[in-house]
Amino acid sequence: MAVALVSKSERDYIKTSLQTASPLRADGRSLLDFRTVLLETGVAPLANGSARLNIGKVAREGGGGTDVLAAVKLEVEDVESGDGVDGGRVACSVTCSPSAYSHLSSNALDELQHDLTVILQQTIAHRSLHPSNLTIIPGRKAWLLNIDAVVLADSGNVVDALFMAARAALWDTKVPRTRPVEYRAPESSRATEKETQDSMDVDQGTSGFDTRDMARDAADFELPDYWDEGEVLHGRERWPICVTLNLLPPIHLLDATLTEEASIPLRLHLMFSFPPSTPPILQAIRLSGPGELDLAYVKSCITDGEKYARELFSALESKLREEDLRRNTKARDRFSSLR
């Protein structure tokens, strides 16, 4: 991951400050405190779901912080031609704004985008999280769910911000309701066809191999008009979040700034999902940076990480439900006024 450029003396000072009996961070937070998280859903009108999330925005100046925009777009894929997958599929993409990483070369920026895309894709597109309502016509058509995230600014902890923004956009996503359409010949044509067939039959009884009156499978679909623009993704409560532990054994800290990330290059990314009424699931784990860790230490980090992730998940869930209620009420009122 990209980090800020800091001097060796500054790195040593930050490490020393964190390893004292009373750890001190530049912004006054404790080791386990997050900066302020701001979230808004429905920010991209042309998307099926969207969210914008900021970590660490400076209230007085109205700027700063890690800023991520995520949007979900559904596209129809033809399963029969091999372009799509029966049941639908999920594709993730992360783009980093050059202005957010002005210190990186073009090649380094491409590598960063690729790394972030891989982390998001390997976790969110896993089959255990796959929504069951991406099928349009079984065996024929399905939805391709594209998750596009843009890092507009990076002041540290970009992976956690990406997962929170992606989860919010997926929570906000509405899958259009579809209605199967069958193509049938006009009644006059079918009557003529039946009269012709009857005149040719020696036995006027119906053959056991006659398939003319069998129900035909749907050949296409249409989108009925409805006020809520569709249904939410099935299993949206299972979408994971990430909590990153910045490791300075035997301690660790959360929500590191750019200078802290430059001083503590070893990070453990833990992706947890919290399905309702079931134990939490560790969806993925990724270690980045130089160095090795003792297995017992990693296990303790996972235990701690689950606790931090649950707190983060609960706060995010509460905000998402508030946003959900606000947007549904607004959409219902708008639809009623148009009728």
N, C-alpha and C positions, 0 to 999 in steps of 0.2 A: 504494500500500500504506500501511497505517497505520504511523505512526512515533511514537516517544516525544516528549513535549514537553520540549525543552531550550532553554536560553538561548543567545543569540548568542555570548556569551563562551565558553560550554562547547563549542559547535560549533567555534569557532576554535581552542580549546585541543586538541581531539581531532584536528583536521586537522593542526595543527602537529606534534603528537606522532607522527603517522603518516608525515609527510614528512621526518623527520630521517634522518640517515645510519644510525642504529640505531632503526628504528620501534618505538614503544612503545604497547601496547594496555593498557587498564585491568586486564584479567585476566591479563596476562603472556604471552599467546600471541603467536606470530609471525604475520605477515600471512596465512600460508597454513594455519594450524592450525585444525582443527575442535574444538569443544567435545566433551565425552563424549556419545556417541550410545547410547541404550538402546533395545532392540527386543524385543518379545514378540508372537508370532503366536497365533492361535486364542483371542483374548480375548472374542469375542462368540459364544456357543454357538449362537445361532439363525441366524447368518449362514453363508453358504457359504465364506467366507474373511474373515479379519479380522487386524488388527495394530494395535499401539499403539507409537508412537515418541516418544522424548523427546530433545531436544538441549539439553545444558547443565544437567541436573538437578544440584542441589547435594547432594552425598552426605551431608554432616553434617546438614543441615536436612531432607533427604528431600523437598524440593519445588523449585519453580522450573523454569526451562527452557521451551523451546517444546514443547508437548505436543499431539500429534495422534492421533486415533483414526480408523481407516479400516475400513470393512466392505463386503463384496461380497454382494449378494443377487441370486439368479437367479429370474426370473419367466417363466412360459410366455406367449408371445404367439401369437395366431392370425394367420398370414400371409395366409390366404385372405380374411379380413375387412378386411385393410388396416391392422390395428393394429400388426403386426410387419413385419419385413424378412426375406426369405429369407436364411438364413445367420446370423441373429441381429444384434443391435446392442448398442452400449455407451453408457451414459449416466452422466455424472459430476455430482456435486453437492457443494458445499462449504458448510458451516454454521460460523459463528463464534460462539462463546459470548459473550454480552454481558459476562460477568464478565472475559473476557480483553481486552475493549476498552471498559472503562468510561468512557474519555475520549472515545469516539465517540458522535455522535448516532445516532438510529435510521436516518436516511437514509444517513449515512456508513457505517454497519455493513452496510446492504444493498448499497451500492456495492462495498464490500470483498469481500463474499461473492460478488457477481456477477463481479468481476475474477478472483478465485481460481478460481471455477468455469470460467470461459472458458479460462484458462490450462491447467487440467487436462483439460477436455473436448477442446479443439482438438488436444492432443498425444496423449492416451491413446486417444481414439476414432478416430484416423486409420486408414484402411483398411489401411495397410501393417503395422499391429500387430494386426489383427483375428484373434482365435483361430478356428481352422477347426472347432472342435467345439462350436459354439453351435447347430448344426442338430439338431432333434429328428426331424421328419419333413419331408423336402425338399418345399418348396412349400406346406406346411401349418402346421407349428408350429416355433417356434424360441425360443431363450432370449434374454431381455432381461437383460443384465448391468449391474446398477446398482452404481456405486461411490459410496458416501456417506462423506465425510470431515468430521470435526468438529474444529475448532481449539479445544482446551480452554484453552490458555494460549499466549501469544506473547511470547517474550523475544528475538525476532529470527530472521531467516532462515526464515520460515514457508514460503516456496515450496519450498525444498529439502526441508524436513521433510514437506510434503504429498506430494511425489513419492516420497520414500523410503517413507512409510507406505502410499501407494497401491500401490507396487510390491510391498511385503511382503504386503499383503492379497490382491493378485492372484496372487502366488506361492502363497499358502496356499489359494486357492480350489479347490474340488473340484466338478466338473460331474457331477451325478447320472447314473449309467448308466441308459439307457432301453432298453426292449425293445418293438418294434412289436407292435401288437395288431390283428388282423383280425376283423371281424364276419362270421360265416358262418351261413347258415340251418341248422337242425337237419337231420340226415341223413334223417329220415322225411319232412320237408317237401320236401327236394330230390328224394327218390325219387318222391314223388307227382307233383311237377312234371314230372319226366322221363317218367313213365308217361303223363301227360296229353299231353305234347308228342309222344311217340312215336305215340300213337293218332291224332293229327291229321296226322302226316306221311304223305304218299303214298310218298315215297322214304325207306326206313329208314336211309339213309346219313347221315353227319354233314355238315351244311352248313358251308361255309367261312366263313360269317359268324356261326357259333354261338360266343358269348363266355361261355357259362355255365361252362366248365371252365378259363377263363383265370385266371392268378394275380391275386389282387386286391391293390391297394396297401393299405398300412397305414392304418387309419382313426384310430387313437389309439395311446397308448403307456402302458407301466407301468414302475414303478421296481423292479428286482430288488434283493433284500437282499444286501449285500456288506459286508465288514468295513471297507474303506477309504473308504466313503461316496462313491465316484466316482473320476473321473480328473482329473488336473490340466489346466489350460488349455493347449492346444497353443501352442507358441511362447512359453512364459512367460519364457524367457531373454531375449527381445527387449524386455520392458517397460522403458521409459526411466527414467532418473533425471535430476535437475536439479542443476546447480551454478551458483550465483549469484556473479558477480564484482561486488563493490562498487568502483566506479571512481573513482579520484582520480589521473588521469593525471599522470605516467607509471606510477603504481603501482596495484595493486588488492589487495583483501583478501577472504578467504573467511569464511563463517559470522559475519556481522556481528551484534552485539548491537543492541538497540533504540536506544541512544544513538548508536552508530556509524551506523546506518541514517539517523537524523535528521541526522547531520552530513555524510553522503555520500549524497545522494538519487539519484544516478545509478547504476543497476544494470543488468547484462547477465545475463539468464537463459538458460542454454544447456542444452537437453535432449538428452542422448545416449543411444543404445541400443547395446549391444554384443552382436550376434548371434554365436553360436559359429562359429569358423573363418572369419569374414568381417571386413572392416574395420568400424570403428565408424561409426555413422550419426548425423548431426546432425538429430534429428527436428524441432526447433523452436528458434527464437531470438527473444527478446523484450527490448527495451530499455525501461526505465521510468525516469522522472525527467526533469528539465529538462536541456537541453544537447544538443550535437551531438558526434559522434565522427568522427575521421579513419578512412577505410576501411582503411588499413594497420594502424592501431591495433586496429580490430575484428578483423582477420584474426589478429593476434598473440594477441588475447584468446581467440579460438576455438581456436587451437593450444594455448595454455596450459590452457584450459578442458577440452579433451579429456583432457589428462594428469591433471588433478585429478579429473575424472569417472571415469576408469578406476580410480584408486586408491579412490575412494569406492564404486564399483560392486563391486570385488573384495572389499572389507571387508564390504559388505552381502550379497553373494552367499554368502560363507563363513558368515555368521551365519544366513542363511535356510536353508542346507542343514543346519546343526546343528538348527535348529528343526524342519525337515521330518522328520529322522530321529527326533527325540524324540517328535513327535506321532504319527507312523506306528506307532512301537513301542507307544505307549500305546493307540492305537486298536485295534491287532491284539490286544493282551492283553485289552482290555475285551470285544471281540467273542468271543474264545475262551472267556472266563469265562461268557458268557451262553448259549453253546450247550450 
